[in-house]
Amino acid sequence: MKKILLLAVLLISLNVFTQIDYPRFDVDSLGQTVVVMTIEQAQVLDNKAEMLALFESMNSDINEYQEFCVKVINEKEEVIAKQDIQIKNLSDLNSNKDDQIENLKSQIVNYQVKETMWSEEVLNKDKEIKLHKEKINKQRNRMILGGSIGGAIISGLIAIILFI
């Protein structure tokens, strides 16, 4: 049992010491400096290198996508700016239209007021013409009556003068 326990402790300690020493720098038979590591460490390093390559390709894809998104956003902002200008112009035209409508309404009211004044003026002129016609008729009647009476008196006076 002591031997099994001693063997287990030896294997554990050997395993612990071997893990601590790796990875390490070493010189090979050609005199080049190399890194010595365990198979597990090499696999982890290989997996990380593959992941790094994938991340770099994803990063380039993301950069292309980001540039495309920025381009699309810029185009949309230009369209929005143009539409804002068009909306402002249409709003100005709408307010101008409202002002013109109000101006035309006030002109209509002014024309209606003038028309009523002209109608009253025409009625007054008609009354004035009627009064003048009545005066003319009275003057004509007086003139005819006065001329007739005057003619009769003159005829009578001439007859009296002639017969006397």
ABEGO torsion letter per residue (X at the ends): XAAAAAAAAAAAAAAAAAAAAOBBBBBBAAGBBBBBBBAAAAAAAAAAAAAAAAAAAAAAAAAAAAAAAAAAAAAAAAAAAAAAAAAAAAAAAAAAAAAAAAAAAAAAAAAAAAAAAAAAAAAAAAAAAAAAAAAAAAAAAAAAAAAAAAAAAAAAAAAAAAAX
